[in-house]
Amino acid sequence: MRILLVNWQDRENPQAGGAEILLHEVFGRLAGGGHEVTLLCGGWPGCVPRTRLDGMDVHRVGTRHSFPFLARRYYRAHLAAWRHDVLVEDINKVPLHTPRWGASRVVAHVPHLFGGTAFQEAPWPLAAAVWLAERPLARAYRGVPFQAISESTADDLAARGIPRESVRVIYPGIDADAYTPDASRRAPAPMFAYLGRLKRYKGVDIVLRAFAAVRHPDARLEIAGAGDHRAALERLAGELALGGRVRFLGRISEAEKLDLLRRAWALALASPKEGWGITNLEAAACGTPVVASDSPGIRESVRDGETGFLVPHGDPAAMAARMDALAADPALVARLGAAGVPFARAFSWERAARETEAHLDAVVAAPPTR
């Protein structure tokens, strides 16, 4: 197949996150399997406009802010004549309405939709613009097949008017060869970890408040990640008198990430909504339980009572109670961690790539809709 992939960023972009990792893991494998994959995305100041990444031909246009205004024009001028078999739009920010671009076949790939969570992060005018941009999805993408990364995202799409039978759920994967257990690395005293962006909507403040209520005197919390909410979180840690019990690690390397997941007694996540929860699976693959909000997306990457615990979102006391239970019982940590390893290993990037290939094959084999 000749596949045109449209996403706001590629994995080398300084603003890249989980959505970009997912796309490169899946479509890089498709490119390696003989498919011709072109990626149209935004750039950043000083980047090269054309490059090859993971076997894909990458076209960078504008920046994070100007890409949605330039993408369609660039497509018409430089890519439309290539007559790709299918255009895959990754809708992880404001939709680009690619069904109007004139491609014969379009597939909408959706990691998650912001919905009301946009108001927890962005200023009101920007949040309102994002919220409004997602409202006409059913109309703008009428007749377009969708691919979602979780049942929660598929249900969200259905609630917005997308026919549920038009949505194919394909779970992301993890690198199970890289993320493996090592019980010898477990911290001698209870240590909890947060790993992710330090953004307001991620609910890291809930993790801090929960940890402040943990009774074990030797318990520690390590927070890894960068973001514009770090200063506020550090102030909150001070207000909670957590002192040296909390460490902010900043952005960490892959090796440091693996070490953190192996050392932790549990990973904590309190986001109100996620597309899926790859970090939860990476922790599970390392034999580390997860304590997380029972939120859309997250609840599919944690088996409550088996690989970790799900608690009501926004309830620090409930999260603290589960942390206390783990801190008091190393055998419980070991039992939940052991169950997490085979659960996590069932989610591979190879499987995700095969299922994506089969889905796109079916779309290409069907008569064009436009």
Salt bridges, closest charged atoms under 4 A:
ASP10 OD2 - ARG60 NE 2.70
GLU12 OE1 - ARG60 NH2 2.89
GLU25 OE1 - ARG29 NH1 2.58
ASP54 OD2 - ARG11 NE 2.83
ASP54 OD2 - HIS24 ND1 2.78
ASP57 OD2 - ARG50 NH2 3.20
ASP57 OD2 - HIS59 NE2 3.23
ASP85 OD2 - ARG2 NE 3.99
ASP90 OD1 - HIS109 ND1 2.58
GLU121 OE2 - LYS199 NZ 3.63
GLU134 OE1 - ARG160 NH2 3.47
GLU151 OE1 - ARG164 NH2 2.44
ASP155 OD1 - ARG164 NE 3.67
ASP156 OD1 - ARG160 NE 2.97
ASP156 OD2 - LYS273 NZ 2.69
GLU222 OE2 - ARG247 NH2 3.12
GLU222 OE1 - ARG263 NH2 2.92
ASP228 OD2 - LYS199 NZ 3.19
GLU234 OE2 - ARG230 NE 2.94
ASP259 OD1 - ARG185 NH2 2.39
ASP259 OD2 - ARG263 NE 2.88
GLU274 OE2 - LYS202 NZ 2.75
GLU282 OE1 - LYS257 NZ 2.75
ASP294 OD1 - ARG299 NE 2.78
GLU306 OE2 - ARG303 NH1 3.51
ASP324 OD2 - ARG215 NH1 3.44
GLU350 OE2 - ARG29 NH2 3.21
GLU355 OE1 - ARG351 NH1 3.55
GLU357 OE2 - HIS35 NE2 2.62
